[in-house]
Amino acid sequence: MSPRLHDFMEKLLIATGNPGKLREFTQLLGDIPYRLVSLRDQGIDIEVEETGGTFEANARLKAEAYARVSGLLTLADDSGLAVDALGGAPGVLSARYGGPNLTDAERVVLLLRNLEGVLDAQRTARFVCVIALATPQATIHTLRGEVEGLITREPRGTNGFGYDPVFLAPSLGLTTAELPPEQKNALSHRGRAARAMRDYLAGLAHGD
C-alpha cells in the first residue's frame, strides 16, 4: 500500500520545541500537501535526549521517537554550528554549548570568548542541518544542508536566533541575523535541507 494512503500521512508533525525553528519550518514547508502541526498542537511535552554523536543520529532519534508517540508522519532536525578553529565545536552540542541553562546570547558570548585571538581568516565555520522524516515504524528519509561562513567578532543583527548574530555570510557581508527571513531562508542550511525535503514530501504525497 502506498504510504500516502495511511492515516498518519494526513498531518506532518514538526517535532521541535524551538519557536525559531518551528517558525522557519512553517515558512519553508507551508505549501506542501500536508497539514503542519506542532508538538504543542498534539499535546506532546516529552523531551527526547540527544545522545547521538552526529547531527544525523540525533535527527533520527527525535523523528522516530516523536513519530511513535504521536502516530504521525514526523519531521525533526538536528542543527548546529561547526567552527574550524575549535575543532568543529560546538557541533552537536550547539544548543547545549556551555551547559543546558545558558541563553542563546550567553552561548554567543562563550563562543566569541573561545575565539579570542583567532585571526579573521581563520574564523571559518559552517551551519549544518540534517532533517529526518519518520513514520511511526521507522525513519524513511534524511537530508543534509550546509552553508559556509565566518564568525564575526561581535554580534550583529536582531533577526533569527541561536548563533545567527555572529555568523557572517561572506558574499553578502551580513550576518544571518541581519537578513530578513526570506533572504535567510534562501541561503541557510535549514532552508537548503527543508527545500529538498519539501520536494521529497510532495513526491511522497503523490505516490512518486
Secondary structure as GFF3:
##gff-version 3
##sequence-region A 1 208
A	DSSP	three_ten_helix	3	5	.	.	.	ID=ss1
A	DSSP	three_ten_helix	7	9	.	.	.	ID=ss2
A	DSSP	beta_strand	11	14	.	.	.	ID=ss3
A	DSSP	alpha_helix	19	29	.	.	.	ID=ss4
A	DSSP	beta_strand	35	38	.	.	.	ID=ss5
A	DSSP	alpha_helix	55	70	.	.	.	ID=ss6
A	DSSP	beta_strand	73	83	.	.	.	ID=ss7
A	DSSP	three_ten_helix	84	86	.	.	.	ID=ss8
A	DSSP	three_ten_helix	91	96	.	.	.	ID=ss9
A	DSSP	alpha_helix	104	114	.	.	.	ID=ss10
A	DSSP	three_ten_helix	120	122	.	.	.	ID=ss11
A	DSSP	beta_strand	124	134	.	.	.	ID=ss12
A	DSSP	beta_strand	139	151	.	.	.	ID=ss13
A	DSSP	three_ten_helix	164	166	.	.	.	ID=ss14
A	DSSP	beta_strand	167	169	.	.	.	ID=ss15
A	DSSP	beta_strand	174	175	.	.	.	ID=ss16
A	DSSP	alpha_helix	181	187	.	.	.	ID=ss17
A	DSSP	alpha_helix	189	205	.	.	.	ID=ss18
###
